[in-house]
Amino acid sequence: MKKVVLKQENIYQGYLILVNANYPIQTLIDEKQMVCIDPYFPDIVLESEATEMLHRIFQRIHSENQIVPVSGYRSLQEQKDIYNDSIEENGLEFTKKYVALPNCSEHQTGLAIDLGFNQEHIDFIRPSFPYFGICQKFREFAVQYGFIERYQQDKIKITNISDEEWHFRYIGYPHSEIMDEKNFCLEEYIDFLRQWKDTPYVYRDYVISYYPYQGVDIILELEETDTISGNNIDGFILTRKVCDKDAS
């Protein structure tokens, strides 16, 4: 067991932070945690654990070079440049649909990746990642490795982002699978988790607890395999893997 002290600034860190126009990034990202996804694309990097899980999916589906990374981690300046360039090239309405405001982009967390089907021309803003073939196979295995398809057609009114077949976000397992089973977008899932502050939510052999931050530090005893994440709003999510008998 190890003791951790959760302070207000920790709310804005972790794999489950919700980043959107209502909840912008509040902390600087440690770029040392970013690693190259593919040696053929040395400038595209992602957080280290997310990169490892992405590679596991590629290996599982034998994607070889059929899927390529298009955009990973972006600095604040890069996001500003992409946003402003898109306004100039595509207009404001298009940009509002497909490009997040600076500091409101998941790409700045290092946990989001845009993927494209490898073809002669790949659109940087809207790469093709169709719902068939190797791309669909990626989707089918992604949730087993902690990735979700972040922006979907039936959730536009909640996310305020148009459907993006190419954009995947790492949140970790089992959260990815729970979201998939319940057909939640991340906004809905974070709200769902906030219900479990008095009793934990049990999913298979995982126990998930929510700890609201109420102005004072929270001290927790964590087991070796526990994970803790802020939600970028008001509290923390503790994920603990336990034996089936303990979770019942």
C-alpha positions as a Markdown table, in Angstrom:
| # | Residue | x | y | z |
|---|---|---|---|---|
| 1 | Met | 0.0 | 0.0 | 0.0 |
| 2 | Lys | 1.1 | 3.5 | -0.6 |
| 3 | Lys | -0.3 | 6.8 | 0.6 |
| 4 | Val | -1.2 | 9.6 | -1.8 |
| 5 | Val | -2.3 | 13.1 | -1.1 |
| 6 | Leu | -4.7 | 14.5 | -3.6 |
| 7 | Lys | -4.7 | 18.3 | -3.9 |
| 8 | Gln | -6.8 | 20.6 | -6.0 |
| 9 | Glu | -4.3 | 20.7 | -8.8 |
| 10 | Asn | -4.5 | 16.9 | -9.2 |
| 11 | Ile | -8.1 | 17.3 | -10.4 |
| 12 | Tyr | -6.7 | 18.4 | -13.7 |
| 13 | Gln | -4.4 | 15.4 | -14.3 |
| 14 | Gly | -5.0 | 11.8 | -15.3 |
| 15 | Tyr | -6.4 | 9.5 | -18.0 |
| 16 | Leu | -10.0 | 10.4 | -17.3 |
| 17 | Ile | -9.9 | 14.2 | -17.5 |
| 18 | Leu | -12.7 | 15.6 | -19.5 |
| 19 | Val | -11.5 | 18.3 | -21.9 |
| 20 | Asn | -13.9 | 20.4 | -23.9 |
| 21 | Ala | -15.1 | 24.0 | -24.3 |
| 22 | Asn | -16.6 | 24.0 | -20.8 |
| 23 | Tyr | -13.6 | 22.3 | -19.1 |
| 24 | Pro | -10.4 | 23.5 | -20.7 |
| 25 | Ile | -6.9 | 22.2 | -19.8 |
| 26 | Gln | -5.8 | 23.7 | -16.5 |
| 27 | Thr | -2.3 | 22.3 | -16.2 |
| 28 | Leu | 0.9 | 22.1 | -18.3 |
| 29 | Ile | 1.5 | 18.7 | -19.9 |
| 30 | Asp | 4.8 | 17.0 | -19.2 |
| 31 | Glu | 6.2 | 16.6 | -22.7 |
| 32 | Lys | 8.8 | 14.1 | -21.3 |
| 33 | Gln | 5.9 | 11.6 | -21.1 |
| 34 | Met | 5.4 | 11.8 | -24.8 |
| 35 | Val | 6.9 | 9.1 | -27.1 |
| 36 | Cys | 7.1 | 8.6 | -30.8 |
| 37 | Ile | 4.3 | 6.5 | -32.2 |
| 38 | Asp | 5.9 | 5.4 | -35.4 |
| 39 | Pro | 9.5 | 5.9 | -36.6 |
| 40 | Tyr | 8.2 | 6.9 | -40.0 |
| 41 | Phe | 6.3 | 9.8 | -38.3 |
| 42 | Pro | 8.9 | 11.1 | -35.8 |
| 43 | Asp | 7.0 | 14.3 | -35.1 |
| 44 | Ile | 3.8 | 12.5 | -34.0 |
| 45 | Val | 4.0 | 11.6 | -30.3 |
| 46 | Leu | 1.6 | 10.4 | -27.6 |
| 47 | Glu | 1.7 | 9.8 | -23.9 |
| 48 | Ser | 3.7 | 6.7 | -23.1 |
| 49 | Glu | 1.0 | 4.3 | -21.8 |
| 50 | Ala | -1.4 | 5.3 | -24.6 |
| 51 | Thr | 1.3 | 4.6 | -27.1 |
| 52 | Glu | 2.0 | 1.2 | -25.7 |
| 53 | Met | -1.7 | 0.3 | -25.9 |
| 54 | Leu | -2.0 | 1.7 | -29.4 |
| 55 | His | 0.8 | -0.6 | -30.5 |
| 56 | Arg | -0.9 | -3.6 | -28.9 |
| 57 | Ile | -4.0 | -2.9 | -30.9 |
| 58 | Phe | -2.0 | -2.7 | -34.1 |
| 59 | Gln | -0.2 | -6.0 | -33.3 |
| 60 | Arg | -3.5 | -7.6 | -32.5 |
| 61 | Ile | -5.2 | -6.7 | -35.7 |
| 62 | His | -2.0 | -7.1 | -37.9 |
| 63 | Ser | -2.5 | -3.6 | -39.3 |
| 64 | Glu | 1.1 | -3.3 | -40.6 |
| 65 | Asn | 1.1 | 0.0 | -42.5 |
| 66 | Gln | -2.6 | 0.1 | -43.4 |
| 67 | Ile | -3.3 | 2.6 | -40.6 |
| 68 | Val | -1.1 | 5.6 | -40.1 |
| 69 | Pro | -1.0 | 8.3 | -37.3 |
| 70 | Val | -2.1 | 11.7 | -38.5 |
| 71 | Ser | -2.0 | 13.9 | -35.4 |
| 72 | Gly | -1.1 | 13.2 | -31.8 |
| 73 | Tyr | 0.1 | 15.5 | -29.0 |
| 74 | Arg | -0.1 | 19.2 | -29.8 |
| 75 | Ser | 1.4 | 22.1 | -27.8 |
| 76 | Leu | -0.8 | 25.1 | -27.1 |
| 77 | Gln | 0.9 | 27.0 | -29.9 |
| 78 | Glu | 0.4 | 24.2 | -32.4 |
| 79 | Gln | -3.3 | 24.1 | -31.5 |
| 80 | Lys | -3.6 | 27.9 | -32.0 |
| 81 | Asp | -1.9 | 27.6 | -35.4 |
| 82 | Ile | -4.2 | 24.8 | -36.6 |
| 83 | Tyr | -7.3 | 26.6 | -35.4 |
| 84 | Asn | -6.3 | 29.9 | -37.0 |
| 85 | Asp | -5.1 | 28.2 | -40.3 |
| 86 | Ser | -8.4 | 26.3 | -40.5 |
| 87 | Ile | -10.4 | 29.5 | -40.2 |
| 88 | Glu | -8.4 | 31.1 | -42.9 |
| 89 | Glu | -8.6 | 28.0 | -45.2 |
| 90 | Asn | -12.0 | 26.6 | -44.4 |
| 91 | Gly | -14.0 | 29.3 | -42.6 |
| 92 | Leu | -15.3 | 29.7 | -39.1 |
| 93 | Glu | -18.3 | 27.3 | -39.3 |
| 94 | Phe | -16.2 | 24.4 | -40.5 |
| 95 | Thr | -13.5 | 25.1 | -38.0 |
| 96 | Lys | -16.0 | 25.2 | -35.1 |
| 97 | Lys | -17.2 | 21.7 | -36.1 |
| 98 | Tyr | -13.9 | 20.0 | -36.5 |
| 99 | Val | -11.2 | 21.9 | -34.6 |
| 100 | Ala | -11.3 | 22.5 | -30.9 |
| 101 | Leu | -10.4 | 25.9 | -29.4 |
| 102 | Pro | -6.9 | 26.2 | -28.0 |
| 103 | Asn | -6.7 | 24.7 | -24.5 |
| 104 | Cys | -10.0 | 22.9 | -25.2 |
| 105 | Ser | -8.4 | 20.2 | -27.4 |
| 106 | Glu | -7.8 | 16.7 | -26.3 |
| 107 | His | -4.7 | 16.6 | -28.4 |
| 108 | Gln | -3.0 | 18.9 | -25.9 |
| 109 | Thr | -3.3 | 16.2 | -23.3 |
| 110 | Gly | -1.2 | 13.7 | -25.3 |
| 111 | Leu | -4.0 | 11.2 | -24.9 |
| 112 | Ala | -5.8 | 11.7 | -28.2 |
| 113 | Ile | -4.7 | 10.4 | -31.6 |
| 114 | Asp | -6.1 | 11.0 | -35.1 |
| 115 | Leu | -5.7 | 7.9 | -37.3 |
| 116 | Gly | -6.0 | 7.6 | -41.1 |
| 117 | Phe | -6.4 | 4.8 | -43.6 |
| 118 | Asn | -3.1 | 4.8 | -45.5 |
| 119 | Gln | -3.8 | 6.2 | -48.9 |
| 120 | Glu | -2.1 | 8.6 | -51.3 |
| 121 | His | -3.9 | 11.7 | -50.0 |
| 122 | Ile | -4.7 | 12.0 | -46.3 |
| 123 | Asp | -6.7 | 15.0 | -45.1 |
| 124 | Phe | -5.0 | 16.4 | -41.9 |
| 125 | Ile | -8.3 | 17.8 | -40.5 |
| 126 | Arg | -10.6 | 15.0 | -41.5 |
| 127 | Pro | -8.6 | 11.8 | -42.4 |
| 128 | Ser | -10.6 | 8.9 | -43.7 |
| 129 | Phe | -11.1 | 6.1 | -41.2 |
| 130 | Pro | -14.1 | 4.1 | -42.5 |
| 131 | Tyr | -16.4 | 1.8 | -40.7 |
| 132 | Phe | -15.2 | -1.3 | -42.5 |
| 133 | Gly | -12.0 | -3.2 | -43.2 |
| 134 | Ile | -8.9 | -2.8 | -41.1 |
| 135 | Cys | -10.2 | 0.5 | -39.6 |
| 136 | Gln | -13.4 | -1.1 | -38.3 |
| 137 | Lys | -11.3 | -3.9 | -36.9 |
| 138 | Phe | -9.3 | -1.3 | -35.0 |
| 139 | Arg | -12.5 | 0.0 | -33.5 |
| 140 | Glu | -13.6 | -3.4 | -32.4 |
| 141 | Phe | -10.5 | -4.0 | -30.4 |
| 142 | Ala | -9.8 | -0.5 | -29.2 |
| 143 | Val | -12.0 | -0.6 | -26.2 |
| 144 | Gln | -10.2 | -3.7 | -24.9 |
| 145 | Tyr | -7.0 | -1.6 | -24.7 |
| 146 | Gly | -8.5 | 1.6 | -23.2 |
| 147 | Phe | -9.3 | 3.6 | -26.3 |
| 148 | Ile | -12.7 | 5.1 | -27.3 |
| 149 | Glu | -14.0 | 6.7 | -30.4 |
| 150 | Arg | -14.5 | 10.1 | -28.9 |
| 151 | Tyr | -16.9 | 12.0 | -31.2 |
| 152 | Gln | -19.8 | 10.1 | -32.6 |
| 153 | Gln | -22.9 | 11.1 | -34.7 |
| 154 | Asp | -25.5 | 10.5 | -32.0 |
| 155 | Lys | -23.6 | 12.5 | -29.4 |
| 156 | Ile | -23.1 | 15.8 | -31.3 |
| 157 | Lys | -25.6 | 17.6 | -29.1 |
| 158 | Ile | -23.6 | 16.7 | -26.0 |
| 159 | Thr | -20.0 | 17.0 | -27.3 |
| 160 | Asn | -20.7 | 20.0 | -29.6 |
| 161 | Ile | -18.2 | 18.5 | -32.0 |
| 162 | Ser | -19.2 | 16.9 | -35.3 |
| 163 | Asp | -18.7 | 13.1 | -35.6 |
| 164 | Glu | -15.0 | 12.3 | -36.1 |
| 165 | Glu | -14.4 | 8.7 | -37.3 |
| 166 | Trp | -10.6 | 9.2 | -37.0 |
| 167 | His | -10.3 | 10.6 | -33.5 |
| 168 | Phe | -9.6 | 8.2 | -30.6 |
| 169 | Arg | -8.9 | 9.0 | -27.0 |
| 170 | Tyr | -7.1 | 6.9 | -24.4 |
| 171 | Ile | -8.9 | 6.7 | -21.0 |
| 172 | Gly | -7.8 | 3.3 | -19.8 |
| 173 | Tyr | -9.5 | 0.0 | -19.2 |
| 174 | Pro | -12.2 | -0.9 | -17.9 |
| 175 | His | -13.5 | 2.6 | -18.5 |
| 176 | Ser | -13.4 | 2.3 | -22.3 |
| 177 | Glu | -15.4 | -0.9 | -22.2 |
| 178 | Ile | -18.0 | 0.5 | -19.7 |
| 179 | Met | -18.5 | 3.5 | -22.0 |
| 180 | Asp | -18.9 | 1.2 | -25.0 |
| 181 | Glu | -21.5 | -1.0 | -23.3 |
| 182 | Lys | -23.5 | 1.9 | -22.0 |
| 183 | Asn | -23.2 | 3.9 | -25.2 |
| 184 | Phe | -21.8 | 6.9 | -23.3 |
| 185 | Cys | -19.7 | 9.7 | -24.6 |
| 186 | Leu | -17.0 | 11.0 | -22.2 |
| 187 | Glu | -19.2 | 13.8 | -20.9 |
| 188 | Glu | -22.0 | 11.3 | -20.0 |
| 189 | Tyr | -19.5 | 8.9 | -18.5 |
| 190 | Ile | -17.9 | 11.5 | -16.2 |
| 191 | Asp | -21.4 | 12.5 | -15.0 |
| 192 | Phe | -22.2 | 8.8 | -14.4 |
| 193 | Leu | -19.0 | 8.3 | -12.3 |
| 194 | Arg | -19.9 | 11.3 | -10.1 |
| 195 | Gln | -22.9 | 9.3 | -8.8 |
| 196 | Trp | -20.7 | 6.8 | -7.0 |
| 197 | Lys | -19.3 | 8.9 | -4.2 |
| 198 | Asp | -21.1 | 7.0 | -1.4 |
| 199 | Thr | -20.9 | 3.5 | -2.7 |
| 200 | Pro | -18.5 | 2.3 | -5.4 |
| 201 | Tyr | -19.5 | 1.1 | -8.9 |
| 202 | Val | -18.6 | -2.5 | -9.5 |
| 203 | Tyr | -17.8 | -3.7 | -13.0 |
| 204 | Arg | -16.7 | -7.3 | -13.3 |
| 205 | Asp | -13.5 | -7.5 | -11.2 |
| 206 | Tyr | -13.1 | -3.7 | -10.9 |
| 207 | Val | -14.4 | -1.4 | -8.2 |
| 208 | Ile | -14.6 | 2.3 | -9.2 |
| 209 | Ser | -15.0 | 5.1 | -6.6 |
| 210 | Tyr | -15.5 | 8.8 | -7.0 |
| 211 | Tyr | -14.0 | 11.3 | -4.5 |
| 212 | Pro | -15.3 | 14.8 | -4.8 |
| 213 | Tyr | -12.9 | 17.5 | -3.9 |
| 214 | Gln | -14.3 | 19.7 | -1.1 |
| 215 | Gly | -11.6 | 22.2 | -0.5 |
| 216 | Val | -9.3 | 20.0 | 1.6 |
| 217 | Asp | -6.6 | 17.5 | 0.6 |
| 218 | Ile | -7.8 | 13.9 | 0.2 |
| 219 | Ile | -5.6 | 11.2 | 1.6 |
| 220 | Leu | -5.9 | 7.7 | 0.1 |
| 221 | Glu | -4.2 | 4.4 | 0.7 |
| 222 | Leu | -3.6 | 2.8 | -2.8 |
| 223 | Glu | -2.7 | -0.7 | -3.7 |
| 224 | Glu | 0.0 | -1.3 | -6.3 |
| 225 | Thr | -2.4 | -1.8 | -9.2 |
| 226 | Asp | -4.8 | 1.0 | -8.3 |
| 227 | Thr | -5.1 | 4.0 | -10.7 |
| 228 | Ile | -6.3 | 7.4 | -9.7 |
| 229 | Ser | -7.4 | 10.2 | -12.1 |
| 230 | Gly | -8.8 | 13.7 | -11.8 |
| 231 | Asn | -11.9 | 14.4 | -13.9 |
| 232 | Asn | -10.9 | 18.1 | -14.8 |
| 233 | Ile | -14.1 | 19.2 | -13.0 |
| 234 | Asp | -14.4 | 18.6 | -9.3 |
| 235 | Gly | -12.9 | 15.3 | -8.1 |
| 236 | Phe | -11.1 | 12.1 | -8.5 |
| 237 | Ile | -11.8 | 8.6 | -9.8 |
| 238 | Leu | -10.2 | 5.6 | -8.2 |
| 239 | Thr | -10.1 | 2.3 | -10.1 |
| 240 | Arg | -9.2 | -0.9 | -8.2 |
| 241 | Lys | -9.0 | -4.4 | -9.6 |
| 242 | Val | -10.2 | -7.0 | -7.1 |
| 243 | Cys | -11.1 | -10.6 | -6.9 |
| 244 | Asp | -14.6 | -11.4 | -7.9 |
| 245 | Lys | -15.6 | -12.5 | -4.4 |
| 246 | Asp | -14.3 | -9.2 | -3.0 |
| 247 | Ala | -16.2 | -7.1 | -5.6 |
| 248 | Ser | -19.5 | -8.9 | -4.8 |
